Amino acid sequence: MRPFFQASINRMKSSTESPTRTVSARAIFFESPLPRDRWNSALPRLITIANNVTMMRTLITSMGTHSILPAPMPARFSAFGRVFAPSWPITLVTLALVVLFVRLGIWQWHRGEEKQVAWSEFERNGAAQDVATRDLDTVTRFTHARLHGEFAPAHQFLLDNRSHDGLPGYEVLTPFVLDSGSTVLVNRGWVPFTGYRDRLPDISLQASGAMTITGRIDELPAAGLAAGRAAPEAGATWPKLTSFPTPEELASTLGKPLPRRIVLLDANAPGGYVRVWSPPGLPPSRHFSYAIQWWGFAIALLVLYFGLNFRKVS
């Protein structure tokens, strides 16, 4: 090692000198073991490097400090030996999710209120109204109605994919001819699945002439997905199996005009099967519980947001 470098190292180890003492460029040039021609070839490059550094400094200065400094935190304060310093991305994502959860909770709560009104109307057991001379499509849904006419049991439909107490089965739709000559469909209740798709249950009904029936005005069951629909089977065989049909499909198969509404036969009326009617869809309590769950998710997310962004101060 050259005497100059050894002396510099000895001075850096000395207790009276700073450990970060530097060596001058002049000393490095003259005491370097590299040949002089290598230094001479490197000198022109120094001018290019200096120009590039100057241009870079000018570019950075023109950009401004906001382009190169990190974005400030949304909020920064300390308490109990901890500092709250969240980042902007985490804050924005948390805010968006909280707003989404709150909105979903409000939507479910409003759905529960609507279902509560519908269930209250359905459970109102008032006197049956005579609607024989009225268009069923104009009658308020769930109205307790009274009709006079006779059943036409020769042409009946079996609604597939209907369950009761978790058991599969069918619901029986039987045409009912009113005194005015128009026809409506009456849901006579649920019958269990026989265990074989090619063996339909016996839903025969003895013709008993003119009679008065009572029931609630309702709509045909609707499928959640279009894949669950199946029009009535073609052919001359009755009863016809169908799944979530439209009123137009039933009317076309029957060959008679039908209203869009049907009649749910009362549980105490003769000629029916299992009849435990309730409004379609989820009960109101289920919607209220879903709303509380969504709001709980929002609160839990806020707790996580503040909990994870409070850091100990070292």
Buried (B, 14 or more C-beta within 10 A) or exposed (E): EEEEBEEBEEEBEEEEEEEEEEEEEEEEEEEEEEEEEEEEEEEEEEEEEEEEEEEEEEEEEEEEEEEEEEEEBBEEEEEEEEBBBBEEEEBEEBBEBBEBBBEBBEBBBEBBEEBBEBBEBBEEEEEBBEBBEEEBEEBEEBBBBBBBBBBBBEBBBBBBBBEBEEEEBBBBBBBBBBEEEBBBBBBBBBBBBEEEEEEBBEBEBEEEEEBEBBBBBBEBBEEEEEEEBBBBBEEEEBBBBBBBBBBEBBBBBBEBEBBBBBBBBBEEBEBBBBBEBEBEEBBBEBBBEBBEEBBEBBEEBBEEBEEEBBEEEE
